[in-house]
Amino acid sequence: MNQPLIAQHGPYAVDVEAGRDYFWCRCGHSASQPFCDGSHKGSGLTPQRYHAERAERVFFCGCKHTATPPCCDGSHNRL
């Protein structure tokens, strides 16, 4: 399985903390969307690290088809 599961047709708005690392789920199977819970094992897809430089609201991709991972770029509107 190299194709991600669409977890949500839209972004996840998350208030991130400055200096913290987040691991965005690429496979779409995590029960902890938009973040990885290890469900990708055996899928050929691995999570992507996001380092928050500052505290702010980030819109993480929910459809897993963004061209700017891990952030939403509106790709869900074309699915």
C-alpha positions in Angstrom: 0.0 0.0 0.0 1.7 3.2 -1.1 -1.5 5.3 -1.6 -2.7 7.1 1.5 -6.2 6.8 2.9 -8.1 10.1 2.9 -8.6 10.8 6.6 -10.7 13.9 6.1 -11.7 16.1 3.2 -10.3 19.3 4.7 -7.5 20.4 6.9 -7.0 19.9 10.7 -6.5 23.2 12.5 -4.0 22.7 15.3 -2.5 25.2 17.7 1.2 24.2 17.8 3.7 25.1 20.5 7.0 26.9 19.7 10.0 24.6 19.6 8.0 21.3 19.6 8.1 18.6 16.9 5.0 17.1 15.5 4.8 14.0 13.3 2.1 14.3 10.6 0.4 11.0 9.5 1.0 10.4 5.8 -0.8 7.1 5.5 -4.3 8.3 6.7 -4.8 5.3 9.0 -3.8 6.9 12.4 -6.6 7.2 15.0 -4.8 10.3 16.2 -5.2 12.4 13.1 -3.6 14.5 11.9 -0.7 12.9 13.8 1.0 9.5 13.6 0.1 6.7 16.0 2.2 4.0 14.3 -0.5 2.6 12.1 1.6 3.1 9.0 3.8 0.1 9.7 4.0 -2.1 6.6 2.4 0.6 4.4 5.5 1.9 2.8 4.6 5.4 4.1 6.2 7.1 7.0 5.2 10.2 9.1 6.7 13.6 8.3 8.3 15.7 11.0 7.1 19.2 11.5 9.1 21.5 13.8 7.1 24.5 15.1 9.3 27.6 15.0 6.7 29.6 16.8 3.3 29.2 18.5 0.6 29.5 15.9 -2.4 27.8 14.3 -1.3 25.4 11.5 -3.6 23.7 9.0 -2.4 20.1 8.6 -3.6 18.3 5.5 -6.3 15.8 6.1 -6.7 14.4 2.6 -3.0 13.3 2.5 -2.7 14.6 -1.1 -1.1 18.0 -0.5 1.8 19.2 -2.6 3.1 21.1 0.5 3.2 18.4 3.2 2.3 18.5 6.0 0.3 21.7 5.4 -3.0 21.9 3.5 -2.7 23.4 0.0 -6.4 22.9 -1.0 -5.8 19.6 -2.8 -8.9 18.2 -1.1 -11.0 20.5 -3.3 -9.8 18.5 -6.4 -10.5 15.0 -5.1 
